[in-house]
Amino acid sequence: MKKLVGLFLLILLLLNTGWLAFAEERSVSNPPNPPAAGQVLPAQPAQEEGITMEPKIDSGDTAWMIVATSLVMLMTLPGLALFYGGLAKRKDSLNTMAMCFVTYCIVSVLWVIYGYSFAFGPDVKGIIGSPENLFLSGIGVNSVTGTIPEYIFVVFQMTFAAITVALACGAYIERMKFSAWVLFTVLWMTLVYLPVAHWVWGGGFLAELGALDFAGGTVVHINAGVGALIGALILGKRREVALKPSNLTLVVTGAGLLWFGWFGFNAGSAVASNGLAGVAFINTNTATAVAAITWMFVEWIHTRKPTILGLASGAIAGLVVITPAAGFVNIKGAILMGILAGIITYLSVAAMKPKIGYDDSLDAFGIHGVSGMFGALLVGIFADPKINEASGLFYGNPKQLLTQLIAVGVTIAYVAIVTMLIFLIIKMIHGLRVEAEHEITGLDESQHGEKAYNL
């Protein structure tokens, strides 16, 4: 009982501080200063009547976007591979890393063949992109997207697709055939990621509706989280459901690399080296730190011990929740979102999952799905017109929250249905789970003939 009272008082104190900050913010009225929205190309200078201005490459923007793209690549390899690999059991650690590694390779190839065209090609009825850029046809050395070479934009978006698919494997590890995962990667990227990315970032119907997603709350985290949950339910539980991290040192290293790479993920989504990138940068770091601290204190009250795994998990929750909002909210909004992420995501992992009984191995849904949903909805509340052109509920625009609800609901429904169909098809034609004896001995040896640790 004392734990519950303490937790309640902590939540009340933190939330009260946040609401007071927003009340103070709303009392000051300033005219909006609208920069470019996230994942939308930077605004170009106004053209004089009768004069056509050619797109011009900005060397500063180009340099920053090359760095940002490299940072996002780092998130999958080695960041996510180390984070997930360290969380997996010793006998399955290498297999978990291999799932991340092969995903990055497969998506890298498919993206240049057809992925970029279907996600970012000319809109076809708000549903998908045109196939006119298959194999990057029509894109050359002199092609410009905004103020950067289009080739850089292609690779930047490819890194988002790769980590989205890889995130889902956290719910499937320790029982899924490696060959089934390879098939899933191809099908899921094609049938799930590409349409959703186009709807939100490629000029599709959710973009037309006005849905806000600065760097991937809907496109990346809801997408991956819901796909993770559906796959986990169809796969069924592992023989050993308990989480037994093989190497917490790798977990902390992976979490640090993810945090570091996330600056490219969020600040890079300004698609320019400008003030909006700076806002996204500081919001990302602040929300992450707040979420990690909040998770630590909630866990401390609940279990009487703060764990390094809890700190790392809280940091990831903060990174996820701020992703859709990084370029739309002010610093007070980022702090409050970090607090909520630390509390809500901890409860989803420590209370909701055991209560319902699903086996989301590494909490891909519990952290990415749940934080992604709340982050996408909170944009509709905290979006500040002094930061970007959008206003949320707290700034006089309740319709934005409704728009966010629609975008989240549509994404959840579509991803759930198509992921279920993909899993059922793979199960029917190939099979999903390894044999029971292979699960006992471990997937490192049964799937790869290798060991992560030779001690």
Secondary structure as GFF3:
##gff-version 3
##sequence-region A 1 455
A	DSSP	alpha_helix	2	26	.	.	.	ID=ss1
A	DSSP	alpha_helix	59	74	.	.	.	ID=ss2
A	DSSP	pi_helix	75	80	.	.	.	ID=ss3
A	DSSP	alpha_helix	81	87	.	.	.	ID=ss4
A	DSSP	three_ten_helix	90	92	.	.	.	ID=ss5
A	DSSP	alpha_helix	93	110	.	.	.	ID=ss6
A	DSSP	pi_helix	111	115	.	.	.	ID=ss7
A	DSSP	alpha_helix	116	120	.	.	.	ID=ss8
A	DSSP	beta_strand	123	124	.	.	.	ID=ss9
A	DSSP	beta_strand	128	129	.	.	.	ID=ss10
A	DSSP	three_ten_helix	131	136	.	.	.	ID=ss11
A	DSSP	beta_strand	144	145	.	.	.	ID=ss12
A	DSSP	beta_strand	148	149	.	.	.	ID=ss13
A	DSSP	alpha_helix	150	168	.	.	.	ID=ss14
A	DSSP	three_ten_helix	169	171	.	.	.	ID=ss15
A	DSSP	alpha_helix	178	188	.	.	.	ID=ss16
A	DSSP	pi_helix	189	193	.	.	.	ID=ss17
A	DSSP	alpha_helix	194	201	.	.	.	ID=ss18
A	DSSP	alpha_helix	205	209	.	.	.	ID=ss19
A	DSSP	pi_helix	217	222	.	.	.	ID=ss20
A	DSSP	alpha_helix	223	235	.	.	.	ID=ss21
A	DSSP	alpha_helix	248	267	.	.	.	ID=ss22
A	DSSP	three_ten_helix	268	270	.	.	.	ID=ss23
A	DSSP	alpha_helix	275	303	.	.	.	ID=ss24
A	DSSP	alpha_helix	308	322	.	.	.	ID=ss25
A	DSSP	three_ten_helix	323	325	.	.	.	ID=ss26
A	DSSP	alpha_helix	331	347	.	.	.	ID=ss27
A	DSSP	pi_helix	348	352	.	.	.	ID=ss28
A	DSSP	alpha_helix	353	356	.	.	.	ID=ss29
A	DSSP	pi_helix	364	369	.	.	.	ID=ss30
A	DSSP	alpha_helix	370	382	.	.	.	ID=ss31
A	DSSP	three_ten_helix	393	395	.	.	.	ID=ss32
A	DSSP	alpha_helix	398	429	.	.	.	ID=ss33
A	DSSP	alpha_helix	436	441	.	.	.	ID=ss34
A	DSSP	alpha_helix	443	448	.	.	.	ID=ss35
###
